[in-house]
Amino acid sequence: MIHNTLWSISLAQSIGLGDAGIIGIVGIVLVMLVIGLLMYIVKLLSCIVRKVENGRESAVKAIQSKGQVELTNVSEEDAALIMAIVADRSSVPLNHIKFVSIKLLEENK
């Protein structure tokens, strides 16, 4: 234990004022570089999160249809299926199509 204490005292005495200044400046520059690197990492992560959130919002908007649809003798499940088929066959996103009404014209028995 005494040997370690004596070694640190002799090491501190062997470093001059100029060397201590250079070590201090290098330490400060190193800390600033690490902080700058962390800043860019945080900015990158925030951009990624923002894009993911925008993607989720646009996906929700794509699922939603415009307005109300009047259903006549058609269940909601059948109407949803018809709307999905029309959107798929026309290659138009579902949120760009406005369905006014869906009627059952005749039922095959």
PDB file as gemmi writes it, atoms N, CA and C in Angstrom:
CRYST1    1.000    1.000    1.000  90.00  90.00  90.00 P 1                      
ATOM      1  N   MET A   1       0.823  -1.182   0.000  1.00  0.00           N  
ATOM      2  CA  MET A   1       0.000   0.000   0.000  1.00  0.00           C  
ATOM      3  C   MET A   1       0.875   1.257   0.000  1.00  0.00           C  
ATOM      4  N   ILE A   2       1.898   1.265   0.804  1.00  0.00           N  
ATOM      5  CA  ILE A   2       2.789   2.425   0.865  1.00  0.00           C  
ATOM      6  C   ILE A   2       3.530   2.582  -0.452  1.00  0.00           C  
ATOM      7  N   HIS A   3       3.882   1.472  -1.057  1.00  0.00           N  
ATOM      8  CA  HIS A   3       4.601   1.513  -2.329  1.00  0.00           C  
ATOM      9  C   HIS A   3       3.748   2.205  -3.407  1.00  0.00           C  
ATOM     10  N   ASN A   4       2.442   1.888  -3.489  1.00  0.00           N  
ATOM     11  CA  ASN A   4       1.558   2.520  -4.468  1.00  0.00           C  
ATOM     12  C   ASN A   4       1.430   4.016  -4.233  1.00  0.00           C  
ATOM     13  N   THR A   5       1.361   4.430  -2.998  1.00  0.00           N  
ATOM     14  CA  THR A   5       1.245   5.849  -2.676  1.00  0.00           C  
ATOM     15  C   THR A   5       2.519   6.587  -3.071  1.00  0.00           C  
ATOM     16  N   LEU A   6       3.648   6.015  -2.792  1.00  0.00           N  
ATOM     17  CA  LEU A   6       4.910   6.652  -3.160  1.00  0.00           C  
ATOM     18  C   LEU A   6       5.062   6.733  -4.677  1.00  0.00           C  
ATOM     19  N   TRP A   7       4.592   5.707  -5.369  1.00  0.00           N  
ATOM     20  CA  TRP A   7       4.701   5.703  -6.831  1.00  0.00           C  
ATOM     21  C   TRP A   7       3.843   6.814  -7.427  1.00  0.00           C  
ATOM     22  N   SER A   8       2.620   7.021  -6.897  1.00  0.00           N  
ATOM     23  CA  SER A   8       1.757   8.053  -7.440  1.00  0.00           C  
ATOM     24  C   SER A   8       2.301   9.442  -7.145  1.00  0.00           C  
ATOM     25  N   ILE A   9       2.936   9.610  -6.003  1.00  0.00           N  
ATOM     26  CA  ILE A   9       3.531  10.912  -5.677  1.00  0.00           C  
ATOM     27  C   ILE A   9       4.703  11.181  -6.602  1.00  0.00           C  
ATOM     28  N   SER A  10       5.548  10.198  -6.835  1.00  0.00           N  
ATOM     29  CA  SER A  10       6.697  10.408  -7.702  1.00  0.00           C  
ATOM     30  C   SER A  10       6.255  10.596  -9.147  1.00  0.00           C  
ATOM     31  N   LEU A  11       5.165   9.952  -9.551  1.00  0.00           N  
ATOM     32  CA  LEU A  11       4.652  10.136 -10.906  1.00  0.00           C  
ATOM     33  C   LEU A  11       4.106  11.546 -11.073  1.00  0.00           C  
ATOM     34  N   ALA A  12       3.411  12.055 -10.071  1.00  0.00           N  
ATOM     35  CA  ALA A  12       2.862  13.400 -10.133  1.00  0.00           C  
ATOM     36  C   ALA A  12       3.983  14.436 -10.175  1.00  0.00           C  
ATOM     37  N   GLN A  13       5.057  14.160  -9.532  1.00  0.00           N  
ATOM     38  CA  GLN A  13       6.169  15.104  -9.529  1.00  0.00           C  
ATOM     39  C   GLN A  13       6.919  15.080 -10.852  1.00  0.00           C  
ATOM     40  N   SER A  14       6.878  13.983 -11.582  1.00  0.00           N  
ATOM     41  CA  SER A  14       7.633  13.915 -12.829  1.00  0.00           C  
ATOM     42  C   SER A  14       6.910  14.576 -14.002  1.00  0.00           C  
ATOM     43  N   ILE A  15       5.611  14.869 -13.852  1.00  0.00           N  
ATOM     44  CA  ILE A  15       4.872  15.537 -14.928  1.00  0.00           C  
ATOM     45  C   ILE A  15       5.021  17.034 -14.745  1.00  0.00           C  
ATOM     46  N   GLY A  16       5.470  17.691 -15.803  1.00  0.00           N  
ATOM     47  CA  GLY A  16       5.649  19.131 -15.744  1.00  0.00           C  
ATOM     48  C   GLY A  16       4.338  19.869 -16.014  1.00  0.00           C  
ATOM     49  N   LEU A  17       4.377  21.155 -15.866  1.00  0.00           N  
ATOM     50  CA  LEU A  17       3.191  21.988 -16.073  1.00  0.00           C  
ATOM     51  C   LEU A  17       2.727  21.924 -17.534  1.00  0.00           C  
ATOM     52  N   GLY A  18       3.632  21.933 -18.462  1.00  0.00           N  
ATOM     53  CA  GLY A  18       3.282  21.846 -19.890  1.00  0.00           C  
ATOM     54  C   GLY A  18       2.630  20.514 -20.234  1.00  0.00           C  
ATOM     55  N   ASP A  19       3.210  19.430 -19.692  1.00  0.00           N  
ATOM     56  CA  ASP A  19       2.636  18.097 -19.922  1.00  0.00           C  
ATOM     57  C   ASP A  19       1.240  17.989 -19.323  1.00  0.00           C  
ATOM     58  N   ALA A  20       1.059  18.540 -18.136  1.00  0.00           N  
ATOM     59  CA  ALA A  20      -0.261  18.502 -17.492  1.00  0.00           C  
ATOM     60  C   ALA A  20      -1.279  19.292 -18.317  1.00  0.00           C  
ATOM     61  N   GLY A  21      -0.868  20.417 -18.873  1.00  0.00           N  
ATOM     62  CA  GLY A  21      -1.757  21.214 -19.723  1.00  0.00           C  
ATOM     63  C   GLY A  21      -2.159  20.461 -20.980  1.00  0.00           C  
ATOM     64  N   ILE A  22      -1.193  19.806 -21.600  1.00  0.00           N  
ATOM     65  CA  ILE A  22      -1.483  19.031 -22.808  1.00  0.00           C  
ATOM     66  C   ILE A  22      -2.425  17.877 -22.486  1.00  0.00           C  
ATOM     67  N   ILE A  23      -2.180  17.187 -21.385  1.00  0.00           N  
ATOM     68  CA  ILE A  23      -3.058  16.085 -20.977  1.00  0.00           C  
ATOM     69  C   ILE A  23      -4.461  16.607 -20.706  1.00  0.00           C  
ATOM     70  N   GLY A  24      -4.567  17.747 -20.068  1.00  0.00           N  
ATOM     71  CA  GLY A  24      -5.883  18.338 -19.791  1.00  0.00           C  
ATOM     72  C   GLY A  24      -6.611  18.728 -21.068  1.00  0.00           C  
ATOM     73  N   ILE A  25      -5.907  19.339 -22.000  1.00  0.00           N  
ATOM     74  CA  ILE A  25      -6.524  19.743 -23.275  1.00  0.00           C  
ATOM     75  C   ILE A  25      -6.961  18.516 -24.067  1.00  0.00           C  
ATOM     76  N   VAL A  26      -6.121  17.500 -24.127  1.00  0.00           N  
ATOM     77  CA  VAL A  26      -6.483  16.266 -24.834  1.00  0.00           C  
ATOM     78  C   VAL A  26      -7.707  15.620 -24.177  1.00  0.00           C  
ATOM     79  N   GLY A  27      -7.758  15.630 -22.863  1.00  0.00           N  
ATOM     80  CA  GLY A  27      -8.915  15.079 -22.164  1.00  0.00           C  
ATOM     81  C   GLY A  27     -10.189  15.834 -22.484  1.00  0.00           C  
ATOM     82  N   ILE A  28     -10.128  17.172 -22.482  1.00  0.00           N  
ATOM     83  CA  ILE A  28     -11.306  17.992 -22.805  1.00  0.00           C  
ATOM     84  C   ILE A  28     -11.750  17.751 -24.234  1.00  0.00           C  
ATOM     85  N   VAL A  29     -10.800  17.711 -25.169  1.00  0.00           N  
ATOM     86  CA  VAL A  29     -11.144  17.473 -26.579  1.00  0.00           C  
ATOM     87  C   VAL A  29     -11.774  16.095 -26.743  1.00  0.00           C  
ATOM     88  N   LEU A  30     -11.237  15.104 -26.057  1.00  0.00           N  
ATOM     89  CA  LEU A  30     -11.787  13.753 -26.131  1.00  0.00           C  
ATOM     90  C   LEU A  30     -13.212  13.717 -25.596  1.00  0.00           C  
ATOM     91  N   VAL A  31     -13.459  14.396 -24.485  1.00  0.00           N  
ATOM     92  CA  VAL A  31     -14.810  14.448 -23.916  1.00  0.00           C  
ATOM     93  C   VAL A  31     -15.763  15.137 -24.895  1.00  0.00           C  
ATOM     94  N   MET A  32     -15.340  16.236 -25.502  1.00  0.00           N  
ATOM     95  CA  MET A  32     -16.194  16.947 -26.463  1.00  0.00           C  
ATOM     96  C   MET A  32     -16.492  16.086 -27.687  1.00  0.00           C  
ATOM     97  N   LEU A  33     -15.515  15.334 -28.163  1.00  0.00           N  
ATOM     98  CA  LEU A  33     -15.749  14.448 -29.303  1.00  0.00           C  
ATOM     99  C   LEU A  33     -16.764  13.360 -28.967  1.00  0.00           C  
ATOM    100  N   VAL A  34     -16.666  12.789 -27.785  1.00  0.00           N  
ATOM    101  CA  VAL A  34     -17.610  11.754 -27.368  1.00  0.00           C  
ATOM    102  C   VAL A  34     -19.012  12.347 -27.222  1.00  0.00           C  
ATOM    103  N   ILE A  35     -19.118  13.543 -26.652  1.00  0.00           N  
ATOM    104  CA  ILE A  35     -20.428  14.202 -26.529  1.00  0.00           C  
ATOM    105  C   ILE A  35     -21.011  14.486 -27.910  1.00  0.00           C  
ATOM    106  N   GLY A  36     -20.160  14.948 -28.846  1.00  0.00           N  
ATOM    107  CA  GLY A  36     -20.634  15.189 -30.220  1.00  0.00           C  
ATOM    108  C   GLY A  36     -21.099  13.911 -30.892  1.00  0.00           C  
ATOM    109  N   LEU A  37     -20.385  12.826 -30.684  1.00  0.00           N  
ATOM    110  CA  LEU A  37     -20.783  11.535 -31.242  1.00  0.00           C  
ATOM    111  C   LEU A  37     -22.120  11.090 -30.670  1.00  0.00           C  
ATOM    112  N   LEU A  38     -22.301  11.248 -29.380  1.00  0.00           N  
ATOM    113  CA  LEU A  38     -23.581  10.899 -28.753  1.00  0.00           C  
ATOM    114  C   LEU A  38     -24.719  11.767 -29.276  1.00  0.00           C  
ATOM    115  N   MET A  39     -24.432  13.048 -29.548  1.00  0.00           N  
ATOM    116  CA  MET A  39     -25.439  13.943 -30.099  1.00  0.00           C  
ATOM    117  C   MET A  39     -25.912  13.442 -31.467  1.00  0.00           C  
ATOM    118  N   TYR A  40     -25.001  13.040 -32.324  1.00  0.00           N  
ATOM    119  CA  TYR A  40     -25.381  12.539 -33.645  1.00  0.00           C  
ATOM    120  C   TYR A  40     -26.122  11.206 -33.558  1.00  0.00           C  
ATOM    121  N   ILE A  41     -25.760  10.385 -32.607  1.00  0.00           N  
ATOM    122  CA  ILE A  41     -26.477   9.116 -32.411  1.00  0.00           C  
ATOM    123  C   ILE A  41     -27.912   9.389 -31.983  1.00  0.00           C  
ATOM    124  N   VAL A  42     -28.119  10.342 -31.090  1.00  0.00           N  
ATOM    125  CA  VAL A  42     -29.472  10.690 -30.641  1.00  0.00           C  
ATOM    126  C   VAL A  42     -30.277  11.280 -31.795  1.00  0.00           C  
ATOM    127  N   LYS A  43     -29.661  12.134 -32.608  1.00  0.00           N  
ATOM    128  CA  LYS A  43     -30.365  12.707 -33.770  1.00  0.00           C  
ATOM    129  C   LYS A  43     -30.762  11.603 -34.751  1.00  0.00           C  
ATOM    130  N   LEU A  44     -29.879  10.662 -34.993  1.00  0.00           N  
ATOM    131  CA  LEU A  44     -30.175   9.560 -35.899  1.00  0.00           C  
ATOM    132  C   LEU A  44     -31.329   8.720 -35.376  1.00  0.00           C  
ATOM    133  N   LEU A  45     -31.307   8.413 -34.091  1.00  0.00           N  
ATOM    134  CA  LEU A  45     -32.383   7.623 -33.495  1.00  0.00           C  
ATOM    135  C   LEU A  45     -33.710   8.379 -33.540  1.00  0.00           C  
ATOM    136  N   SER A  46     -33.693   9.691 -33.326  1.00  0.00           N  
ATOM    137  CA  SER A  46     -34.939  10.452 -33.375  1.00  0.00           C  
ATOM    138  C   SER A  46     -35.497  10.485 -34.793  1.00  0.00           C  
ATOM    139  N   CYS A  47     -34.640  10.560 -35.801  1.00  0.00           N  
ATOM    140  CA  CYS A  47     -35.116  10.503 -37.195  1.00  0.00           C  
ATOM    141  C   CYS A  47     -35.737   9.143 -37.494  1.00  0.00           C  
ATOM    142  N   ILE A  48     -35.122   8.088 -37.026  1.00  0.00           N  
ATOM    143  CA  ILE A  48     -35.655   6.742 -37.261  1.00  0.00           C  
ATOM    144  C   ILE A  48     -37.009   6.584 -36.582  1.00  0.00           C  
ATOM    145  N   VAL A  49     -37.121   7.030 -35.345  1.00  0.00           N  
ATOM    146  CA  VAL A  49     -38.394   6.923 -34.619  1.00  0.00           C  
ATOM    147  C   VAL A  49     -39.466   7.756 -35.303  1.00  0.00           C  
ATOM    148  N   ARG A  50     -39.124   8.948 -35.769  1.00  0.00           N  
ATOM    149  CA  ARG A  50     -40.085   9.815 -36.456  1.00  0.00           C  
ATOM    150  C   ARG A  50     -40.601   9.149 -37.740  1.00  0.00           C  
ATOM    151  N   LYS A  51     -39.709   8.516 -38.507  1.00  0.00           N  
ATOM    152  CA  LYS A  51     -40.138   7.834 -39.727  1.00  0.00           C  
ATOM    153  C   LYS A  51     -41.034   6.644 -39.424  1.00  0.00           C  
ATOM    154  N   VAL A  52     -40.712   5.911 -38.373  1.00  0.00           N  
ATOM    155  CA  VAL A  52     -41.547   4.771 -37.991  1.00  0.00           C  
ATOM    156  C   VAL A  52     -42.934   5.247 -37.569  1.00  0.00           C  
ATOM    157  N   GLU A  53     -42.998   6.328 -36.790  1.00  0.00           N  
ATOM    158  CA  GLU A  53     -44.293   6.859 -36.356  1.00  0.00           C  
ATOM    159  C   GLU A  53     -45.101   7.372 -37.543  1.00  0.00           C  
ATOM    160  N   ASN A  54     -44.448   8.047 -38.484  1.00  0.00           N  
ATOM    161  CA  ASN A  54     -45.158   8.528 -39.681  1.00  0.00           C  
ATOM    162  C   ASN A  54     -45.662   7.362 -40.514  1.00  0.00           C  
ATOM    163  N   GLY A  55     -44.890   6.292 -40.576  1.00  0.00           N  
ATOM    164  CA  GLY A  55     -45.316   5.095 -41.302  1.00  0.00           C  
ATOM    165  C   GLY A  55     -46.542   4.469 -40.677  1.00  0.00           C  
ATOM    166  N   ARG A  56     -46.593   4.448 -39.348  1.00  0.00           N  
ATOM    167  CA  ARG A  56     -47.762   3.895 -38.662  1.00  0.00           C  
ATOM    168  C   ARG A  56     -48.989   4.757 -38.916  1.00  0.00           C  
ATOM    169  N   GLU A  57     -48.823   6.085 -38.864  1.00  0.00           N  
ATOM    170  CA  GLU A  57     -49.954   6.983 -39.093  1.00  0.00           C  
ATOM    171  C   GLU A  57     -50.493   6.834 -40.510  1.00  0.00           C  
ATOM    172  N   SER A  58     -49.602   6.723 -41.499  1.00  0.00           N  
ATOM    173  CA  SER A  58     -50.065   6.585 -42.878  1.00  0.00           C  
ATOM    174  C   SER A  58     -50.717   5.220 -43.090  1.00  0.00           C  
ATOM    175  N   ALA A  59     -50.248   4.201 -42.374  1.00  0.00           N  
ATOM    176  CA  ALA A  59     -50.874   2.884 -42.484  1.00  0.00           C  
ATOM    177  C   ALA A  59     -52.282   2.908 -41.912  1.00  0.00           C  
ATOM    178  N   VAL A  60     -52.464   3.622 -40.809  1.00  0.00           N  
ATOM    179  CA  VAL A  60     -53.801   3.739 -40.217  1.00  0.00           C  
ATOM    180  C   VAL A  60     -54.709   4.529 -41.146  1.00  0.00           C  
ATOM    181  N   LYS A  61     -54.205   5.594 -41.752  1.00  0.00           N  
ATOM    182  CA  LYS A  61     -55.013   6.388 -42.684  1.00  0.00           C  
ATOM    183  C   LYS A  61     -55.376   5.574 -43.921  1.00  0.00           C  
ATOM    184  N   ALA A  62     -54.483   4.705 -44.359  1.00  0.00           N  
ATOM    185  CA  ALA A  62     -54.755   3.886 -45.542  1.00  0.00           C  
ATOM    186  C   ALA A  62     -55.863   2.878 -45.275  1.00  0.00           C  
ATOM    187  N   ILE A  63     -55.977   2.450 -44.035  1.00  0.00           N  
ATOM    188  CA  ILE A  63     -57.007   1.468 -43.697  1.00  0.00           C  
ATOM    189  C   ILE A  63     -58.382   2.120 -43.602  1.00  0.00           C  
ATOM    190  N   GLN A  64     -58.427   3.355 -43.159  1.00  0.00           N  
ATOM    191  CA  GLN A  64     -59.703   4.025 -42.953  1.00  0.00           C  
ATOM    192  C   GLN A  64     -60.329   4.426 -44.277  1.00  0.00           C  
ATOM    193  N   SER A  65     -61.618   4.245 -44.402  1.00  0.00           N  
ATOM    194  CA  SER A  65     -62.360   4.641 -45.587  1.00  0.00           C  
ATOM    195  C   SER A  65     -62.872   6.058 -45.398  1.00  0.00           C  
ATOM    196  N   LYS A  66     -63.222   6.712 -46.507  1.00  0.00           N  
ATOM    197  CA  LYS A  66     -63.744   8.072 -46.418  1.00  0.00           C  
ATOM    198  C   LYS A  66     -65.240   8.045 -46.159  1.00  0.00           C  
ATOM    199  N   GLY A  67     -65.665   8.693 -45.099  1.00  0.00           N  
ATOM    200  CA  GLY A  67     -67.080   8.891 -44.826  1.00  0.00           C  
ATOM    201  C   GLY A  67     -67.834   7.636 -44.441  1.00  0.00           C  
ATOM    202  N   GLN A  68     -69.176   7.744 -44.483  1.00  0.00           N  
ATOM    203  CA  GLN A  68     -70.078   6.657 -44.132  1.00  0.00           C  
ATOM    204  C   GLN A  68     -70.557   5.956 -45.401  1.00  0.00           C  
ATOM    205  N   VAL A  69     -70.861   4.687 -45.279  1.00  0.00           N  
ATOM    206  CA  VAL A  69     -71.354   3.883 -46.397  1.00  0.00           C  
ATOM    207  C   VAL A  69     -72.748   3.389 -46.024  1.00  0.00           C  
ATOM    208  N   GLU A  70     -73.685   3.588 -46.931  1.00  0.00           N  
ATOM    209  CA  GLU A  70     -75.045   3.097 -46.704  1.00  0.00           C  
ATOM    210  C   GLU A  70     -75.114   1.637 -47.158  1.00  0.00           C  
ATOM    211  N   LEU A  71     -75.446   0.757 -46.232  1.00  0.00           N  
ATOM    212  CA  LEU A  71     -75.519  -0.674 -46.534  1.00  0.00           C  
ATOM    213  C   LEU A  71     -76.979  -1.087 -46.629  1.00  0.00           C  
ATOM    214  N   THR A  72     -77.334  -1.740 -47.746  1.00  0.00           N  
ATOM    215  CA  THR A  72     -78.701  -2.221 -47.954  1.00  0.00           C  
ATOM    216  C   THR A  72     -78.657  -3.726 -48.181  1.00  0.00           C  
ATOM    217  N   ASN A  73     -79.176  -4.476 -47.226  1.00  0.00           N  
ATOM    218  CA  ASN A  73     -79.203  -5.941 -47.276  1.00  0.00           C  
ATOM    219  C   ASN A  73     -77.808  -6.560 -47.409  1.00  0.00           C  
ATOM    220  N   VAL A  74     -76.813  -5.905 -46.826  1.00  0.00           N  
ATOM    221  CA  VAL A  74     -75.425  -6.395 -46.881  1.00  0.00           C  
ATOM    222  C   VAL A  74     -74.852  -6.302 -45.467  1.00  0.00           C  
ATOM    223  N   SER A  75     -74.187  -7.360 -45.028  1.00  0.00           N  
ATOM    224  CA  SER A  75     -73.548  -7.317 -43.708  1.00  0.00           C  
ATOM    225  C   SER A  75     -72.273  -6.466 -43.774  1.00  0.00           C  
ATOM    226  N   GLU A  76     -71.824  -6.039 -42.622  1.00  0.00           N  
ATOM    227  CA  GLU A  76     -70.607  -5.221 -42.574  1.00  0.00           C  
ATOM    228  C   GLU A  76     -69.389  -5.998 -43.050  1.00  0.00           C  
ATOM    229  N   GLU A  77     -69.347  -7.292 -42.748  1.00  0.00           N  
ATOM    230  CA  GLU A  77     -68.223  -8.122 -43.184  1.00  0.00           C  
ATOM    231  C   GLU A  77     -68.184  -8.227 -44.711  1.00  0.00           C  
ATOM    232  N   ASP A  78     -69.378  -8.435 -45.334  1.00  0.00           N  
ATOM    233  CA  ASP A  78     -69.429  -8.513 -46.793  1.00  0.00           C  
ATOM    234  C   ASP A  78     -69.071  -7.167 -47.425  1.00  0.00           C  
ATOM    235  N   ALA A  79     -69.528  -6.070 -46.805  1.00  0.00           N  
ATOM    236  CA  ALA A  79     -69.203  -4.736 -47.328  1.00  0.00           C  
ATOM    237  C   ALA A  79     -67.699  -4.484 -47.259  1.00  0.00           C  
ATOM    238  N   ALA A  80     -67.074  -4.884 -46.153  1.00  0.00           N  
ATOM    239  CA  ALA A  80     -65.624  -4.713 -46.020  1.00  0.00           C  
ATOM    240  C   ALA A  80     -64.885  -5.527 -47.074  1.00  0.00           C  
ATOM    241  N   LEU A  81     -65.379  -6.733 -47.347  1.00  0.00           N  
ATOM    242  CA  LEU A  81     -64.767  -7.582 -48.363  1.00  0.00           C  
ATOM    243  C   LEU A  81     -64.909  -6.955 -49.745  1.00  0.00           C  
ATOM    244  N   ILE A  82     -66.080  -6.432 -50.040  1.00  0.00           N  
ATOM    245  CA  ILE A  82     -66.313  -5.782 -51.339  1.00  0.00           C  
ATOM    246  C   ILE A  82     -65.404  -4.567 -51.499  1.00  0.00           C  
ATOM    247  N   MET A  83     -65.295  -3.757 -50.444  1.00  0.00           N  
ATOM    248  CA  MET A  83     -64.429  -2.569 -50.525  1.00  0.00           C  
ATOM    249  C   MET A  83     -62.973  -2.966 -50.734  1.00  0.00           C  
ATOM    250  N   ALA A  84     -62.533  -4.018 -50.070  1.00  0.00           N  
ATOM    251  CA  ALA A  84     -61.148  -4.470 -50.231  1.00  0.00           C  
ATOM    252  C   ALA A  84     -60.895  -4.986 -51.641  1.00  0.00           C  
ATOM    253  N   ILE A  85     -61.868  -5.700 -52.205  1.00  0.00           N  
ATOM    254  CA  ILE A  85     -61.712  -6.227 -53.573  1.00  0.00           C  
ATOM    255  C   ILE A  85     -61.670  -5.087 -54.574  1.00  0.00           C  
ATOM    256  N   VAL A  86     -62.566  -4.102 -54.423  1.00  0.00           N  
ATOM    257  CA  VAL A  86     -62.581  -2.960 -55.341  1.00  0.00           C  
ATOM    258  C   VAL A  86     -61.261  -2.198 -55.273  1.00  0.00           C  
ATOM    259  N   ALA A  87     -60.756  -1.966 -54.075  1.00  0.00           N  
ATOM    260  CA  ALA A  87     -59.499  -1.245 -53.932  1.00  0.00           C  
ATOM    261  C   ALA A  87     -58.342  -2.036 -54.535  1.00  0.00           C  
ATOM    262  N   ASP A  88     -58.350  -3.349 -54.353  1.00  0.00           N  
ATOM    263  CA  ASP A  88     -57.274  -4.176 -54.886  1.00  0.00           C  
ATOM    264  C   ASP A  88     -57.315  -4.245 -56.407  1.00  0.00           C  
ATOM    265  N   ARG A  89     -58.496  -4.474 -56.962  1.00  0.00           N  
ATOM    266  CA  ARG A  89     -58.629  -4.605 -58.421  1.00  0.00           C  
ATOM    267  C   ARG A  89     -58.358  -3.284 -59.139  1.00  0.00           C  
ATOM    268  N   SER A  90     -58.714  -2.159 -58.507  1.00  0.00           N  
ATOM    269  CA  SER A  90     -58.496  -0.866 -59.163  1.00  0.00           C  
ATOM    270  C   SER A  90     -57.108  -0.295 -58.869  1.00  0.00           C  
ATOM    271  N   SER A  91     -56.330  -0.949 -58.001  1.00  0.00           N  
ATOM    272  CA  SER A  91     -54.982  -0.503 -57.614  1.00  0.00           C  
ATOM    273  C   SER A  91     -54.992   0.918 -57.053  1.00  0.00           C  
ATOM    274  N   VAL A  92     -56.078   1.252 -56.367  1.00  0.00           N  
ATOM    275  CA  VAL A  92     -56.210   2.559 -55.727  1.00  0.00           C  
ATOM    276  C   VAL A  92     -56.278   2.301 -54.219  1.00  0.00           C  
ATOM    277  N   PRO A  93     -55.536   3.062 -53.423  1.00  0.00           N  
ATOM    278  CA  PRO A  93     -55.612   2.862 -51.975  1.00  0.00           C  
ATOM    279  C   PRO A  93     -57.038   3.070 -51.457  1.00  0.00           C  
ATOM    280  N   LEU A  94     -57.388   2.305 -50.461  1.00  0.00           N  
ATOM    281  CA  LEU A  94     -58.746   2.320 -49.928  1.00  0.00           C  
ATOM    282  C   LEU A  94     -59.143   3.696 -49.397  1.00  0.00           C  
ATOM    283  N   ASN A  95     -58.191   4.447 -48.864  1.00  0.00           N  
ATOM    284  CA  ASN A  95     -58.533   5.761 -48.328  1.00  0.00           C  
ATOM    285  C   ASN A  95     -58.744   6.803 -49.426  1.00  0.00           C  
ATOM    286  N   HIS A  96     -58.518   6.442 -50.688  1.00  0.00           N  
ATOM    287  CA  HIS A  96     -58.765   7.359 -51.795  1.00  0.00           C  
ATOM    288  C   HIS A  96     -60.090   7.064 -52.497  1.00  0.00           C  
ATOM    289  N   ILE A  97     -60.761   6.026 -52.081  1.00  0.00           N  
ATOM    290  CA  ILE A  97     -62.033   5.646 -52.691  1.00  0.00           C  
ATOM    291  C   ILE A  97     -63.156   6.027 -51.740  1.00  0.00           C  
ATOM    292  N   LYS A  98     -64.210   6.655 -52.270  1.00  0.00           N  
ATOM    293  CA  LYS A  98     -65.364   7.000 -51.445  1.00  0.00           C  
ATOM    294  C   LYS A  98     -66.524   6.106 -51.858  1.00  0.00           C  
ATOM    295  N   PHE A  99     -66.952   5.265 -50.943  1.00  0.00           N  
ATOM    296  CA  PHE A  99     -68.102   4.397 -51.172  1.00  0.00           C  
ATOM    297  C   PHE A  99     -69.332   5.107 -50.614  1.00  0.00           C  
ATOM    298  N   VAL A 100     -70.351   5.277 -51.459  1.00  0.00           N  
ATOM    299  CA  VAL A 100     -71.580   5.929 -51.031  1.00  0.00           C  
ATOM    300  C   VAL A 100     -72.552   4.893 -50.486  1.00  0.00           C  
ATOM    301  N   SER A 101     -72.775   3.834 -51.250  1.00  0.00           N  
ATOM    302  CA  SER A 101     -73.681   2.784 -50.788  1.00  0.00           C  
ATOM    303  C   SER A 101     -73.287   1.453 -51.406  1.00  0.00           C  
ATOM    304  N   ILE A 102     -73.671   0.385 -50.711  1.00  0.00           N  
ATOM    305  CA  ILE A 102     -73.484  -0.975 -51.212  1.00  0.00           C  
ATOM    306  C   ILE A 102     -74.813  -1.682 -51.025  1.00  0.00           C  
ATOM    307  N   LYS A 103     -75.356  -2.188 -52.145  1.00  0.00           N  
ATOM    308  CA  LYS A 103     -76.667  -2.853 -52.114  1.00  0.00           C  
ATOM    309  C   LYS A 103     -76.531  -4.277 -52.631  1.00  0.00           C  
ATOM    310  N   LEU A 104     -77.355  -5.141 -52.098  1.00  0.00           N  
ATOM    311  CA  LEU A 104     -77.480  -6.486 -52.605  1.00  0.00           C  
ATOM    312  C   LEU A 104     -78.557  -6.445 -53.676  1.00  0.00           C  
ATOM    313  N   LEU A 105     -78.179  -6.675 -54.949  1.00  0.00           N  
ATOM    314  CA  LEU A 105     -79.153  -6.576 -56.039  1.00  0.00           C  
ATOM    315  C   LEU A 105     -80.051  -7.787 -56.107  1.00  0.00           C  
ATOM    316  N   GLU A 106     -79.476  -8.956 -56.045  1.00  0.00           N  
ATOM    317  CA  GLU A 106     -80.281 -10.175 -56.019  1.00  0.00           C  
ATOM    318  C   GLU A 106     -79.499 -11.256 -55.301  1.00  0.00           C  
ATOM    319  N   GLU A 107     -80.206 -12.123 -54.679  1.00  0.00           N  
ATOM    320  CA  GLU A 107     -79.561 -13.176 -53.911  1.00  0.00           C  
ATOM    321  C   GLU A 107     -79.805 -14.500 -54.641  1.00  0.00           C  
ATOM    322  N   ASN A 108     -78.716 -15.208 -54.933  1.00  0.00           N  
ATOM    323  CA  ASN A 108     -78.835 -16.513 -55.600  1.00  0.00           C  
ATOM    324  C   ASN A 108     -79.263 -17.552 -54.593  1.00  0.00           C  
ATOM    325  N   LYS A 109     -80.348 -18.307 -54.923  1.00  0.00           N  
ATOM    326  CA  LYS A 109     -80.832 -19.341 -53.999  1.00  0.00           C  
ATOM    327  C   LYS A 109     -80.732 -20.693 -54.620  1.00  0.00           C  
TER     328      LYS A 109                                                      
END                                                                             
